[in-house]
Every structure is written in C-alpha cells, then in structure tokens.
Amino acid sequence: MLKIYTIPCLNDNYSYILHDGETNIVAIVDPSEFQSCDKIISQKFKKLDFILNTHHHIDHTGGNKELKKKYNS
C-alpha cells in the first residue's frame, strides 16, 4: 500500500514522502529544505531510496545535496 506524507517547507511549498509498505521503498518529491524533510524521514523511516524532482528550481531542490549525503540516495 502506498502512503503519501505531506511536509510543509519554506513559507509556501510542500514536499512529499512516498512510502510503499510492501517493498519498504521510501522516496521524496521536491525536498526544498533539508531539516523539515529529514525530520520526518529520520523519525519514520531511517532511510531514503530516491529523491525525485519535478523541476530544478531551488524551492524544489534545496534539500537534495544534504539528503543525498546523509542517506546515500
């Protein structure tokens, strides 16, 4: 079963965590800031398999480098 978690980021954006309960795959869509996204990932999943971006603007990609470094994704 796929679960989607919404994470408020910045002042007017959202990031989304996708979790497939059957395969335990965890992905994040448009992680605009590291801290708010990492808080949920580290509390609920302790891993991150994929980072997905809808486009390259900083308000959608701001957390990419730190998440990639921490979770080796």
Protein Blocks (a to p, Z undefined) as FASTA:
>chain_A
ZZdddddehjlbccdddddfklopacdehifbfklmmmmmmmmnopafbdcdfbfcfklm
mmmmmmmmmnoZZ
